[in-house]
């Protein structure tokens, strides 16, 4: 596997990397509130001090501080080993948060399901959930690091490796150097829709995020325990961001943990929406109304980019951090 560009979150520009057009847009989104806050700080200081003196302090539950973020579009050529080690710890925290989100949404099915991140220090390896640890209880310290041969070389106390996870994810990370994260679980609606063996129809704005960017793997040979099948799945995925594994479920990939998680959540909801719409239309002897190709392609440019996926996931990660008080970072 060849090393990819590391993709993470704010600050948009860091470690000496130049700004991109996309970065400038996102930076403006995130800096506008801060500027207005600083301007109003002086005018409210006196009233704040007076009210705090008159009222007793209110104790609130302690919440772990959010981890210091990294540049969304990579560390840059000047990144040091220390930079990459800090980046690794940050990404492990984001991966643990991703599992908490999946657990909250009920995407686990027994011990099935896995999300991986490529290691920024050693890109020939990746981090994955240990076999048998509940999504809803996952912590950064639980994650295990796996090399290209399937050997667990670092991680938590439970170092059991899901063989199917290795076969699928190792093939994807090798075939797609641009992929930083990959996710596959047996979520309910993705499983149901996968039995149809066809891609999503363009029937909603949300489904347009997958316009010409969704593959279908039309084989099912049981649990993926063979290297050849992992490679076949990676080949079917091609350069797309998502795949429906027929009779199996959803697979998504991305340049960041956040993007990958959002595509998975969105595709699960789109599968549900289409199952409902098809049933309703069929009951009336009608067909669903499809979005035409030009409009779908235009909408994709707004809702289907890596930046859109990363940004759309932000609320989910903020909520899980608040609800868990950052416990997943341990």
DRENPAMAR-820496 format. One record per residue (C-alpha): residue in one letter; z, x, y; residue number from 1. Coordinates in Angstrom, 2 decimals, decimal comma. Each point is the difference from the previous one (the first is absolute). Last residue first. Layout:
// residues N
REC  code       pz       px       py  pos
REC     A        Z        X        Y  NUM
...
This chain:
// residues 330
REC  code       pz       px       py  pos
REC     X    26,82    -9,66     7,24  330
REC     X    -2,88    -1,40     2,08  329
REC     X     0,11    -3,34    -1,85  328
REC     X     3,32    -0,77     1,72  327
REC     X    -1,79    -0,29     3,36  326
REC     X     2,14    -2,92     1,15  325
REC     X    -1,52    -1,94    -2,92  324
REC     X    -1,03    -3,01     2,07  323
REC     X    -0,88     2,04     3,08  322
REC     X    -2,09     2,56    -1,88  321
REC     X    -1,70    -2,81    -1,94  320
REC     X    -0,80    -1,77     3,27  319
REC     X    -1,49     3,08     1,68  318
REC     X    -2,11     0,77    -3,07  317
REC     X    -1,41    -3,52    -0,09  316
REC     X    -0,61    -0,02     3,75  315
REC     X    -1,97     3,28    -0,18  314
REC     X    -2,41    -1,11    -2,72  313
REC     X    -2,57    -1,41     2,43  312
REC     X    -0,14     3,35     1,83  311
REC     X    -0,88     1,99    -3,12  310
REC     X    -2,59    -2,52    -1,18  309
REC     X    -1,63    -0,24     3,42  308
REC     X    -0,13     3,79     0,32  307
REC     X    -1,56     0,32    -3,46  306
REC     X    -2,67    -2,49     1,03  305
REC     X    -0,46    -3,53    -1,35  304
REC     X     1,28    -2,28     2,77  303
REC     X    -2,22     0,82     2,98  302
REC     X    -3,11     1,53    -1,56  301
REC     X     0,34    -2,46    -2,88  300
REC     X    -0,41    -2,89     2,45  299
REC     X    -3,48     1,24     0,94  298
REC     X    -1,01     0,36    -3,64  297
REC     X     1,30    -3,48    -0,83  296
REC     X    -1,80    -1,47     3,01  295
REC     X    -3,29     1,61    -0,98  294
REC     X     0,41    -0,88    -3,68  293
REC     X     0,67    -3,70     0,51  292
REC     X     3,50    -1,41    -0,54  291
REC     X     0,02    -2,29    -3,03  290
REC     X     0,91    -3,69    -0,06  289
REC     X     1,70    -0,95    -3,27  288
REC     X    -2,00    -2,08    -2,42  287
REC     X     0,22    -3,73    -0,71  286
REC     X     0,72    -2,36    -2,88  285
REC     X     3,19    -1,13     1,70  284
REC     X     2,27     1,54    -2,63  283
REC     X    -2,17     3,10     0,05  282
REC     X     0,59     0,47     3,72  281
REC     X     3,77    -0,24    -0,40  280
REC     X     0,06     2,30    -3,03  279
REC     X    -2,28     2,54     1,66  278
REC     X     2,12    -0,05     3,16  277
REC     X     3,28     0,45    -1,89  276
REC     X    -1,32     2,87    -2,15  275
REC     X    -1,60     1,48     3,11  274
REC     X     3,24    -0,05     1,97  273
REC     X     1,95     1,57    -2,86  272
REC     X    -2,53     2,81    -0,37  271
REC     X     0,08     0,49     3,78  270
REC     X     3,79     0,25    -0,15  269
REC     X    -0,12     2,69    -2,70  268
REC     X    -2,76     1,78     1,93  267
REC     X     2,14     0,01     3,13  266
REC     X     3,05     1,40    -1,77  265
REC     X    -2,08     2,72    -1,68  264
REC     X    -1,92     0,88     3,15  263
REC     X     3,27     0,18     1,92  262
REC     X     1,63     2,32    -2,52  261
REC     X    -2,93     2,42     0,01  260
REC     X    -0,10     0,11     3,79  259
REC     X     3,73     0,67     0,23  258
REC     X    -0,02     2,77    -2,60  257
REC     X    -2,76     1,75     1,91  256
REC     X    -3,63     0,96    -0,53  255
REC     X    -0,45    -2,93    -2,33  254
REC     X    -0,32    -1,39    -3,50  253
REC     X     0,26    -3,45    -1,58  252
REC     X     0,03    -1,26    -3,59  251
REC     X     0,46    -3,67    -0,91  250
REC     X     0,45    -1,64    -3,39  249
REC     X    -0,66     0,15    -3,74  248
REC     X    -2,46    -2,50    -1,45  247
REC     X    -2,76     1,77     1,98  246
REC     X     1,32     2,87     2,12  245
REC     X    -0,74    -1,17     3,52  244
REC     X    -0,61     3,03     2,16  243
REC     X     0,94     1,08     3,49  242
REC     X    -0,72     2,62     2,66  241
REC     X    -3,58     0,79    -0,96  240
REC     X    -1,53     3,45    -0,51  239
REC     X    -0,57    -0,46    -3,73  238
REC     X     2,48    -2,46    -1,49  237
REC     X    -2,14    -0,25    -3,13  236
REC     X     0,12     3,79    -0,41  235
REC     X     3,77     0,05     0,43  234
REC     X     0,33    -2,74    -2,63  233
REC     X    -2,27     1,92    -2,37  232
REC     X     2,05     3,17     0,56  231
REC     X     3,18    -1,82    -0,99  230
REC     X    -1,85    -1,39    -3,00  229
REC     X    -1,06     3,45    -1,16  228
REC     X     3,53     1,39     0,32  227
REC     X     1,25    -2,56    -2,50  226
REC     X     3,26    -1,96     0,26  225
REC     X    -1,13    -2,85     2,24  224
REC     X     1,72    -2,97    -1,65  223
REC     X    -2,58    -2,24    -1,64  222
REC     X    -3,73     0,62    -0,02  221
REC     X    -1,03    -2,27     2,84  220
REC     X    -3,34     0,60     1,61  219
REC     X    -1,75    -1,39     3,06  218
REC     X     1,47     2,26     2,67  217
REC     X    -0,82    -1,91     3,17  216
REC     X    -0,38     1,84     3,31  215
REC     X     1,07    -1,08     3,48  214
REC     X    -1,23     1,51     3,27  213
REC     X    -3,21    -1,97     0,57  212
REC     X     2,12    -2,43     2,04  211
REC     X     3,63     0,68    -0,91  210
REC     X     1,46    -0,47     3,49  209
REC     X    -2,20    -3,13     0,12  208
REC     X     2,51    -1,66    -2,35  207
REC     X     2,43    -0,24     2,91  206
REC     X    -2,45    -1,88     2,22  205
REC     X    -0,40    -2,58    -2,74  204
REC     X    -2,64    -1,15    -2,51  203
REC     X    -1,78     3,28    -0,76  202
REC     X     0,10    -0,39    -3,76  201
REC     X     2,23     2,40    -1,89  200
REC     X    -1,57     2,13    -2,70  199
REC     X    -0,76    -1,25    -3,51  198
REC     X     1,59     0,31    -3,45  197
REC     X     1,56    -3,47    -0,01  196
REC     X     3,06     1,35    -1,84  195
REC     X     0,70     2,20     3,02  194
REC     X     0,96    -3,12     1,97  193
REC     X     3,00    -0,70    -2,21  192
REC     X     1,17     3,61    -0,02  191
REC     X    -0,39     0,29     3,76  190
REC     X     1,90    -3,24     0,36  189
REC     X     3,01     1,14    -2,02  188
REC     X     0,37     3,68     0,87  187
REC     X    -0,51     2,40    -2,92  186
REC     X     0,26     3,20     2,01  185
REC     X    -2,33     2,71     1,26  184
REC     X     0,33     2,21     3,08  183
REC     X    -1,71     3,18     1,20  182
REC     X     0,95     2,39     2,82  181
REC     X    -1,49     3,04     1,74  180
REC     X    -3,61    -0,71    -0,89  179
REC     X    -2,56     2,19     1,78  178
REC     X    -0,17     2,41    -2,96  177
REC     X    -1,34    -2,90    -2,10  176
REC     X    -1,02     0,96    -3,54  175
REC     X     3,12     2,05    -0,73  174
REC     X     2,41    -2,45     1,63  173
REC     X    -1,68    -2,88    -1,86  172
REC     X     0,07     1,68    -3,41  171
REC     X     3,64     1,04     0,41  170
REC     X     0,85    -3,53     1,07  169
REC     X    -1,40    -1,88    -2,98  168
REC     X     1,02     2,29    -2,85  167
REC     X     3,37     0,87     1,55  166
REC     X     0,99    -3,59     0,66  165
REC     X    -1,06    -0,96    -3,51  164
REC     X     2,26     2,70    -1,43  163
REC     X     3,04    -1,27     1,92  162
REC     X     2,07     3,14     0,52  161
REC     X     3,71     0,15    -0,85  160
REC     X     1,80     2,41     2,30  159
REC     X     3,08    -2,09     0,72  158
REC     X     2,39     2,40     1,77  157
REC     X    -2,24     0,38     3,04  156
REC     X    -2,96     2,21     0,77  155
REC     X    -1,85     3,16    -0,91  154
REC     X    -2,55     1,46    -2,44  153
REC     X    -0,90    -3,02    -2,14  152
REC     X    -2,94     1,17    -2,13  151
REC     X    -3,07    -2,23    -0,11  150
REC     X    -2,54     2,82    -0,09  149
REC     X    -0,96    -0,29     3,68  148
REC     X     3,64     0,28     1,11  147
REC     X     2,58    -2,76     0,42  146
REC     X     2,75    -0,33     2,61  145
REC     X     2,68    -2,63    -0,61  144
REC     X     1,51    -2,56     2,36  143
REC     X     3,68    -0,94    -0,32  142
REC     X     1,12     2,02     3,07  141
REC     X    -2,20    -2,14     2,25  140
REC     X     1,85    -3,09    -1,16  139
REC     X    -1,23    -2,92    -2,11  138
REC     X     2,35    -2,94    -0,58  137
REC     X    -2,46    -2,86     0,62  136
REC     X    -2,74     1,76    -1,97  135
REC     X     2,24     0,19    -3,06  134
REC     X     0,08     3,34    -1,84  133
REC     X    -1,51    -0,22    -3,49  132
REC     X    -2,58     2,77     0,21  131
REC     X     0,65     2,30     2,96  130
REC     X    -1,93    -0,93     3,15  129
REC     X    -2,74     2,43     1,00  128
REC     X    -0,52     3,23     1,96  127
REC     X    -3,25     1,95    -0,27  126
REC     X    -1,24     3,45    -0,92  125
REC     X    -3,15     2,03     0,72  124
REC     X     0,72    -0,52     3,70  123
REC     X     2,92     2,48    -0,17  122
REC     X     1,82    -0,09     3,35  121
REC     X    -1,42    -3,35     1,13  120
REC     X     0,78    -1,70    -3,35  119
REC     X    -2,43    -2,85    -0,67  118
REC     X     1,78    -3,32     0,03  117
REC     X     0,28    -2,41    -2,92  116
REC     X     0,76    -3,69    -0,55  115
REC     X     0,69    -1,46    -3,43  114
REC     X     0,19    -3,22    -1,97  113
REC     X     1,41    -1,19    -3,31  112
REC     X     3,69     0,31    -0,92  111
REC     X     0,64    -3,74    -0,16  110
REC     X    -2,56    -1,61     2,26  109
REC     X     0,44     1,26     3,56  108
REC     X    -1,85    -1,62     2,89  107
REC     X     2,90    -2,27     0,89  106
REC     X    -0,46     0,17     3,79  105
REC     X     3,37     1,69     0,55  104
REC     X    -0,76     2,48    -2,80  103
REC     X    -3,35     0,87     1,57  102
REC     X     1,72     0,58     3,36  101
REC     X     2,74     2,12    -1,61  100
REC     X    -2,71     1,99    -1,79   99
REC     X    -1,75     0,67     3,31   98
REC     X     3,30     1,11     1,54   97
REC     X     0,34     2,62    -2,75   96
REC     X    -3,52     1,17     0,82   95
REC     X     0,84     0,23     3,70   94
REC     X     3,06     2,10    -0,78   93
REC     X    -2,03     2,24    -2,28   92
REC     X    -2,49     0,38     2,85   91
REC     X     2,69     1,24     2,39   90
REC     X     1,32     2,48    -2,55   89
REC     X    -3,49     1,35    -0,61   88
REC     X    -0,68     0,30     3,74   87
REC     X     3,13     2,10     0,39   86
REC     X    -1,29     2,29    -2,75   85
REC     X    -3,44     0,07     1,64   84
REC     X     1,40     1,04     3,37   83
REC     X     2,11     2,70    -1,66   82
REC     X    -3,11     1,32    -1,72   81
REC     X    -1,62     0,30     3,41   80
REC     X    -2,59    -2,28     1,59   79
REC     X    -2,56     1,88     2,13   78
REC     X    -3,00    -1,68    -1,63   77
REC     X     1,12    -3,46     1,06   76
REC     X     2,89    -2,17    -1,12   75
REC     X    -2,11    -3,01    -0,81   74
REC     X    -1,39    -3,17     1,48   73
REC     X     3,12    -2,09     0,41   72
REC     X     2,08     2,77     1,49   71
REC     X     3,47     0,06    -1,58   70
REC     X     3,06    -2,18     0,40   69
REC     X     3,67     0,93     0,40   68
REC     X     1,88    -2,11    -2,53   67
REC     X     1,47    -3,29     1,21   66
REC     X     3,69     0,22     0,70   65
REC     X     2,24    -1,44    -2,72   64
REC     X     1,61    -3,25     1,04   63
REC     X     3,70    -0,46     0,62   62
REC     X     1,15    -3,59     0,02   61
REC     X     0,80    -1,29     3,49   60
REC     X     3,29     0,08     1,86   59
REC     X     0,03    -1,90     3,26   58
REC     X     1,56     1,79     2,98   57
REC     X     2,43    -2,05     2,11   56
REC     X    -1,54    -1,65     3,08   55
REC     X     0,81     0,67     3,65   54
REC     X    -0,84     3,72     0,01   53
REC     X    -3,24    -0,57    -1,91   52
REC     X    -1,04    -2,67     2,49   51
REC     X     0,56     2,28     2,97   50
REC     X    -1,81     2,97    -1,56   49
REC     X    -3,01    -2,15    -0,87   48
REC     X    -0,14    -1,46     3,50   47
REC     X     0,05     3,48     1,55   46
REC     X    -2,67     1,46    -2,32   45
REC     X    -2,47    -2,89     0,32   44
REC     X    -2,07     1,22     2,94   43
REC     X     0,00     3,61    -1,23   42
REC     X    -1,26    -0,84    -3,48   41
REC     X    -2,86    -2,20     1,17   40
REC     X    -2,50     2,83     0,41   39
REC     X     1,08     1,67    -3,23   38
REC     X    -0,48    -3,21    -1,98   37
REC     X    -3,45    -0,58     1,43   36
REC     X    -1,09     3,45    -1,13   35
REC     X     1,43    -0,43    -3,49   34
REC     X    -1,75    -3,32    -0,47   33
REC     X    -3,40     1,46     0,91   32
REC     X     0,36     3,03    -2,28   31
REC     X    -0,69    -1,61    -3,37   30
REC     X    -3,18    -1,87     0,79   29
REC     X    -1,37     2,85     2,12   28
REC     X     0,56     2,41    -2,88   27
REC     X    -1,94    -2,30    -2,28   26
REC     X    -3,07     0,09     2,22   25
REC     X     0,28     3,76     0,53   24
REC     X     0,30     0,60    -3,73   23
REC     X    -3,15    -1,98    -0,69   22
REC     X    -1,96     2,12     2,48   21
REC     X     1,39     3,16    -1,56   20
REC     X     2,61     2,26     1,51   19
REC     X    -0,07     3,69    -0,87   18
REC     X     2,47     1,43    -2,54   17
REC     X     2,56     2,44     1,43   16
REC     X     2,88    -0,95    -2,33   15
REC     X    -0,12    -3,56     1,26   14
REC     X    -2,14    -2,85     1,23   13
REC     X     0,55    -3,58    -1,12   12
REC     X     3,75     0,33    -0,10   11
REC     X    -0,06    -2,15    -2,05   10
REC     X    -0,94    -0,56    -3,59    9
REC     X    -1,44     1,77    -3,03    8
REC     X    -3,23     1,42    -1,33    7
REC     X    -0,21     3,44    -1,58    6
REC     X    -3,55     1,28    -0,15    5
REC     X    -0,88     0,45    -3,61    4
REC     X     0,67     2,93    -2,36    3
REC     X    -2,46     0,47    -2,89    2
REC     X     0,89    -1,32    -3,44    1
